[in-house]
Amino acid sequence: MNSIAQTDFLVIGAGVAGLRAALELAPHGLVLVVTKEAVRESNTHYAQGGIAVAMEGSEDVALHLEDTIVAGDGLVAHAAAEALVNEGPLRVAELIEGGANFDREGDTLLRTREAAHSRPRILHANGDATGAEIGRALAELARKNANIRFAEWTTVTNLVIADGYVAGADLLDRDGKLERVATRAVLIAAGGAGQVYSHTTNPAVATGDGVALAARAGAELADMEFYQFHPTALALPGVPAFLLSEALRGEGAYLRNDRGERFMERYDKRLELAPRDVVARAVFREGMGAAPGETRPVYLDMRHVAGIDLHKRFPGISGFLAQHGLDLHRNQIPIRPAAHYMMGGIRIDLDGRTNVRGLYAAGEAACTGLHGANRLASNSLLEGLVFGARAGRAILADGLPQTNAGQREPAKQSAMPIEPIETILGAILRELHQRMDHCAGLVREDAGLREGLAAQARCSVKLNEPAQVSAPSRRLIEAQSLCLVAGAILRSALARTESRGAHFRADYPQRDDAHFRKHSVYAPQQDAIRFEAW
Ligand SMILES: Cc1cc2nc3c(=O)[nH]c(=O)nc-3n(C[C@H](O)[C@H](O)[C@H](O)COP(=O)(O)OP(=O)(O)OC[C@H]3O[C@@H](n4cnc5c(N)ncnc54)[C@H](O)[C@@H]3O)c2cc1C
């Protein structure tokens, strides 16, 4: 039996939300931050374009609120959006004070504009490496704090519930050693689930584990039908769906089809700077070939942009493109939409509380309703700062007791060698990806969603076999998480018989405010969906 470790607070995830919460908690007790790989490997690290923040006073704040509400297509939870825009400037100022370096000209912070923002308010760092700089600054502050410990290359496999409270969690390290950690509170800041689709801008760690851990512990999920697809990911055969930041369109990029037409003129008067869902569906449509499954190339074009050195402004993107023989000044860049951001997640109140005592969530894994049906570009790094800090404060205010986390069952030995298990999991995930792309992608309809649900149920049954015969592994946990998340997306998408934001139903193409100006709430343990206004 392993020893029982103990910490006051357990934070799952070392992205912007988890690190910000850890810094809030650290003056009041021991914090253990767990992350599946090295600290820097998170969605946060890959964020390019920037962080949206209104630092010019109350008029600017009011406009940021309005832009967030408009992009969210009638579903933004106003109180959450108000908290974001009102508290954002202070959180960013603290971050700068704490050592984050945003790009400047002299003393003045540089600001860019992105889609659906009414004015330039996006701070950026090192051109197009904003997330890496924010993550670096927060991690450095955390590493200097004696009360914060990190468990890297460690996967949380399970939450322990005792007397109705979350009392601890089981942690699996990369050598396969399992350990139970007792704690007073758990904060899930485990990020998104882009890996549920085959084309995603997200790194390998984004498998929805946080949502699955919370769901199994009895937490409700919300707005899971709204998965944001980014319109401009690189489309080269055999190359990952590398993100081509919205900031490229902010600096004047055009989108063209294979006939050279600037097609956004036919879709939205805001052209390339229309909200993401509108642009993503337009790119998807223009990329459809004549026969089912056939595709046509679509391009991002900056060849006309003069007076700015694109290599200097976007060094990371330019460097990546150069590896593939492409140059923003000289070439059209082939693009396609890719799964990017989970608007839904673990349902929380404005302070990160879930419906399970002692369990909190923040960042992309959580859902306050802040993004409505469509996140405004560059609002999520700010969300991590604001709601990470709020969750930290709520945990402290709630003053939870330490309950007995008990001892975990000894881990079973694998009755099957690793290789066949890997093969089985690979096949299950391929089927899941294919169904999610086809049935729950940018365009959905009833029959496809039902077909997707049937396939998801088959995948869930198939996962039982490796789960019963193999010792716990990160890959198995991730496959189980992805399958649960897929089920939640499909069920929520089936229930919302309208089109809104990122959720487009070919069989219900209109927005239906009379019935659906509400958030979906999914209770996984009862497999029940309801709609609630908040
Ligand atoms: C390519 C890209 C570009 C983006 N650009 C921008 C941008 O310009 N502006 C913007 O605002 N947003 C952007 N976003 C979105 C934004 O980066 C994320 O929404 C945000 O960083 C999420 O932060 P987080 O702290 O919630 O989660 P993450 O940063 O994703 O961190 C999740 C953490 O959880 C850990 N974890 C997950 N499961 C487990 C488990 N079972 N056990 C232990 N640890 C676990 C991971 O290892 C990781 O440390 C971008 C996203 C991507 C992918």
The ligand as a Tripos MOL2 file, in Angstrom:
@<TRIPOS>MOLECULE
LIG
   53    58     1     0     0
SMALL
NO_CHARGES

@<TRIPOS>ATOM
      1 C1         -2.9600   27.2530  -30.1880 C.3       1 LIG1
      2 C2         -3.8040   28.0420  -29.2100 C.ar      1 LIG1
      3 C3         -3.8160   29.4270  -29.2840 C.ar      1 LIG1
      4 C4         -4.5990   30.1730  -28.3910 C.ar      1 LIG1
      5 N1         -4.5350   31.5430  -28.4210 N.ar      1 LIG1
      6 C5         -5.1820   32.2550  -27.4760 C.ar      1 LIG1
      7 C6         -5.0230   33.6680  -27.3770 C.ar      1 LIG1
      8 O1         -4.2880   34.2720  -28.1520 O.2       1 LIG1
      9 N2         -5.6980   34.3240  -26.3980 N.ar      1 LIG1
     10 C7         -6.5250   33.6880  -25.5120 C.ar      1 LIG1
     11 O2         -7.1170   34.3380  -24.6410 O.2       1 LIG1
     12 N3         -6.6760   32.3420  -25.5720 N.ar      1 LIG1
     13 C8         -6.0170   31.6170  -26.5120 C.ar      1 LIG1
     14 N4         -6.1570   30.2570  -26.5390 N.ar      1 LIG1
     15 C9         -6.9890   29.6120  -25.5130 C.3       1 LIG1
     16 C10        -6.2740   29.6240  -24.1740 C.3       1 LIG1
     17 O3         -4.9040   29.3690  -24.3770 O.3       1 LIG1
     18 C11        -6.8140   28.5750  -23.2300 C.3       1 LIG1
     19 O4         -8.2100   28.5840  -23.2070 O.3       1 LIG1
     20 C12        -6.3290   28.8230  -21.7990 C.3       1 LIG1
     21 O5         -4.9320   28.9840  -21.8090 O.3       1 LIG1
     22 C13        -6.7350   27.6730  -20.9000 C.3       1 LIG1
     23 O6         -6.0540   27.7950  -19.6810 O.3       1 LIG1
     24 P1         -6.3390   26.7690  -18.5120 P.3       1 LIG1
     25 O7         -5.4740   27.1650  -17.3860 O.co2     1 LIG1
     26 O8         -7.7950   26.6640  -18.2800 O.co2     1 LIG1
     27 O9         -5.8960   25.3370  -19.1190 O.3       1 LIG1
     28 P2         -4.5480   24.8860  -19.8230 P.3       1 LIG1
     29 O10        -3.6290   25.9980  -20.0660 O.co2     1 LIG1
     30 O11        -4.9250   24.0480  -20.9930 O.co2     1 LIG1
     31 O12        -3.8890   23.9320  -18.7400 O.3       1 LIG1
     32 C14        -4.4090   22.6540  -18.4690 C.3       1 LIG1
     33 C15        -3.4950   21.9300  -17.4890 C.3       1 LIG1
     34 O13        -4.1800   20.8040  -16.9570 O.3       1 LIG1
     35 C16        -3.2980   19.7000  -16.9210 C.3       1 LIG1
     36 N5         -4.0980   18.4600  -16.8810 N.ar      1 LIG1
     37 C17        -5.0830   18.0790  -17.7250 C.ar      1 LIG1
     38 N6         -5.5840   16.8810  -17.3310 N.ar      1 LIG1
     39 C18        -4.8950   16.5200  -16.2250 C.ar      1 LIG1
     40 C19        -4.9190   15.3730  -15.3790 C.ar      1 LIG1
     41 N7         -5.7670   14.3450  -15.5550 N.pl3     1 LIG1
     42 N8         -4.0410   15.3190  -14.3610 N.ar      1 LIG1
     43 C20        -3.1520   16.3200  -14.1590 C.ar      1 LIG1
     44 N9         -3.0820   17.4290  -14.9180 N.ar      1 LIG1
     45 C21        -3.9500   17.5180  -15.9390 C.ar      1 LIG1
     46 C22        -2.4630   19.8810  -18.1540 C.3       1 LIG1
     47 O14        -1.2960   19.0920  -18.0890 O.3       1 LIG1
     48 C23        -2.2050   21.3870  -18.0870 C.3       1 LIG1
     49 O15        -1.1730   21.6610  -17.1860 O.3       1 LIG1
     50 C24        -5.3910   29.4990  -27.4320 C.ar      1 LIG1
     51 C25        -5.3870   28.1110  -27.3680 C.ar      1 LIG1
     52 C26        -4.5940   27.3720  -28.2440 C.ar      1 LIG1
     53 C27        -4.5950   25.8880  -28.1490 C.3       1 LIG1
@<TRIPOS>BOND
     1     1     2 1
     2     2     3 ar
     3     2    52 ar
     4     3     4 ar
     5     4     5 ar
     6     4    50 ar
     7     5     6 ar
     8     6     7 ar
     9     6    13 1
    10     7     8 2
    11     7     9 ar
    12     9    10 ar
    13    10    11 2
    14    10    12 ar
    15    12    13 ar
    16    13    14 ar
    17    14    15 1
    18    14    50 ar
    19    15    16 1
    20    16    17 1
    21    16    18 1
    22    18    19 1
    23    18    20 1
    24    20    21 1
    25    20    22 1
    26    22    23 1
    27    23    24 1
    28    24    25 2
    29    24    26 1
    30    24    27 1
    31    27    28 1
    32    28    29 2
    33    28    30 1
    34    28    31 1
    35    31    32 1
    36    32    33 1
    37    33    34 1
    38    33    48 1
    39    34    35 1
    40    35    36 1
    41    35    46 1
    42    36    37 ar
    43    36    45 ar
    44    37    38 ar
    45    38    39 ar
    46    39    40 ar
    47    39    45 ar
    48    40    41 1
    49    40    42 ar
    50    42    43 ar
    51    43    44 ar
    52    44    45 ar
    53    46    47 1
    54    46    48 1
    55    48    49 1
    56    50    51 ar
    57    51    52 ar
    58    52    53 1
@<TRIPOS>SUBSTRUCTURE
     1 LIG1         1 GROUP 0 **** ****
